[in-house]
């Protein structure tokens, strides 16, 4: 059941809560249910999850932000250097 609720190597929090609730109804304690979930996640750890379009866009956006910030800082530094000397 755990593997069926996973997306790649990720188990969403809501799915984890539903699995723990289902395990409790089956007589499995919360601690044991979390151990089972961890074991299944560990076993699935070898398969890499493909990067989504949103993750690619976020990575690209953060890179552009840092490059822009570096250019602005370099411009400020050059202006201060030019005024000082």
N, C-alpha and C positions, 0 to 999 in steps of 0.2 A: 504494500500500500504506500509506503514511504516513497519508493522509487517512482510510482505512478504520479505522485503529487509534485515531484521535482521538475524544475525547468533547467535542464543541463545539470550543473552542480549546485544549483540554488534551490532552497526550499523556502518559500515565502512564509512570513511570520503567521499569516492567517491560516495557511495550510498546516503549519506546525501545530497551531492551537487546535485545529480540527482533528488532527491525528492524535494528539494527546487526549482530547475529549473522548474520541472513539476508543482509544486504548483503555481509558478509565472505565468505560462501559463494559469492556471485555475483561475487566479485573486486573489489568496491568497498571501498576503504579506509575506516577508521573516520572520518577527517577528512571525507572526501567524503560519507559517509553522514550525518554530523551536519550538513553544509551542506544536503543535500537535505531533511532533517527541518526545519531552520530555515526554508528557503524555503517549504515547505508550511505551516508554522505561521504564517509571516508573511502568506502569501496568505489564510489562514483568519482572520486577525486582525480583519477587518471584521465578522464575525458574532459578536454577543454571546452568551455562554453563559448560559442562564437560571439563576437562583439556585435551588439545591436547598432542600428543606425543612430539612435539617440546617444549611445555611449561614444560613438565616433565623433558625432557633432560636439558633444561636451568636451572631448579631448582636444579637438581642433579649436573650439572656442577658447579654452583656457590657454592654449599655446599662443593664439593671436593676442589675448589679453596681456600675457607676460611680455611678448615682443613689443607691443605698443607701449607698455609701461616702461620698458627699458629704453626705448627711443625717446620718450618724454623726459625721463631722468637724464639721459645723455645730453639732450638739448638744454635742459636747465643748467647742468654742470658746465656745458660749453659757454652759455650766457654769463654765468658767474665768473668763469675763467676770463672771458673777454672783458668784462667790466673791471675785474681786479687788476688786470695787467694791461 
